[in-house]
Amino acid sequence: MKYSESYIFVGIVILAFGTYLIRYSGFYLANRMTFKEHHKQLLADSACVLLFTLAMFNTLFSETHFSGISKIIGVSVAIIFAWKKYSLIVVILVAMLITASLRYLGIP
């Protein structure tokens, strides 16, 4: 192994060990810690906010550039279809088709 490859291998091992520790600590501490209902709700809400923020940034930006209006329209249509309780595959296909069609027509 080269010097840089050994650093990558050590990083992978550390991440794998850290992931295992996090999973084990959750299992181990589940019966030892109690949270108030308010704190449980706050943790659930913070996870939703984090996922929403991630989805918004992935919708608006592609790497470091604005992704274009066609992607925003495709995601908006997908949100409407998801709100109307269509299946996941239908939502994904509709969003993909709308976005691809708009890009084919020249809308960035």
C-alpha positions, 0 to 999 in steps of 0.5 A: 500500500502506498502512503495515501492508501493507508490513510484511506484504509485507516479512515474507513476502519475508523468510520466503520468502528464509529458507526458500529459504536453509534449503533451499539450505544443506541441499542445499549442506552435505549433502556437506560435513558428516558426522555420527556415527550417534549424532547422526543417530539423535538428530536423527531422534528429536528430530523424532519427539518434536516431531511427537508433542508437536504431535499431543498438544497438538492432541488435548488443546486447541482454541485455549486450551480443553480439546477434550473427551473425545470428541476424545481417544477418537476419536484413541485409536481412530485410533491403534489402527486405525493400529497394526493397519495399516489404510489412512490413509483408514480411520483418518481416517474412523473417527476422524471418525465416532467423534468426531462420533458422541460429540459428537452424543450430547452427550459434549463 
